[in-house]
Amino acid sequence: MPLLALLLFVARVFAPDSAAPDGLYAQLLQDDPSLPRTSTVLELQPDRALQLGYQHATAAQAADHPTVAAESRFVRIWQRVDGQWQRQRQRQRTFRYDVPPPAR
């Protein structure tokens, strides 16, 4: 099954219109149009989609400590079951780094 998903993904990426329609993106993620998109949704089959993206987060600490920042890259496979989108699989890789405090 993973090989089939990979083959379908590659076929969609190199197809002329590989991106899923905006309607699918909105259905899948209950999209808020005011937020920036940090992911791409590709329709693999009528009831299956692949989401590729990243998330970025920062957390401020005390003034003399660096800010902690992290970036996650993820791949999710979604399946529509009884009209509702459900996440079937997810793989995520997180990179953490420290941002030095601003110079005074």
N, C-alpha and C positions, 0 to 999 in steps of 0.2 A: 504493500500500500504506500509506504513512503516514496518508493521509486516512481510510482504512478503520479503521486502529487508533484514530485519534482519535474517529471516530464510534462505534465500539464502546465506547471508554472513556466517552464522554459518556453513552451509553445506559445503561451499567452504573452510573455515578455517580448518576444520577437514578432508577434502579430501586429498588424498595422494599428489596430485600436485595442491595445492591451489593457488599458485602465478600465476599471469598472465604472459604470455610470454613477453620477453623483447621487442618484436615488438609492443605490445599493449602499454607498458609503453612509448616507444618512440613516437608512434602516438598521444597518449593522451596528453603528456606534451611537445612535441617537444624537447625531451631530449637532453641535452648537455652532452656527455659522460665524459667530464672533471670535471663536478660538482659532488659532493658527493650526493648520493641518501638519502633523508630524508623522503621518503614516500614509501609506498607499494601500488601497484595497484592490485586489485583482480577482475577477470572477473566474473560478476554475470550471465550475459546472453551474447549472441553474440554482442548485441548492447547496453549493459549496463555494467558499471564498477564502482567499489568502490575504492576510494583512501583514505588511512589513513596515516597521517604523522605529522611532526612537522617542525617549522621554528624557527630559533634563530636569534636575532638581538641585536646589541649593539650600543650605541651612546655615544661618548666621550663628556664630558663637560669640564668646566674649570679645571685647574690643582688641585685646592683644593676641588673639588666636586667629588663625586663618579660617576663612569660610570653607565649609565642606561642600563639595559639589560632586554630583554623580550623573552619569549619562548611561542609560540603558538602551540597548538595541534589542528588538524582539521580532519574532515571527509567530503568527497565530493562524490556525486553521479554524474556520467557522463552518458550521453545518446548520441548515434550516430544518428544524424538526417541528412538525405541526404548526407551521407558520411563524415560529419564533427562532431567531438566530441564537445558537448556543456555541460557546467556544469548545472545540474538541481537543485541540492540542496547543501548547505554547512552549516556546523556547526563548530564554532571555539571557542576555549577557550584560553585566553591569560593570562599568569602569568608574572607580572613585578617585578623586584627586582633590588636593587642597589648593585653595586660591589664597595667595598671600594677602595680609591686611593692607589697606591703602597707606601710602606714605604720609606722614604728618608734616 
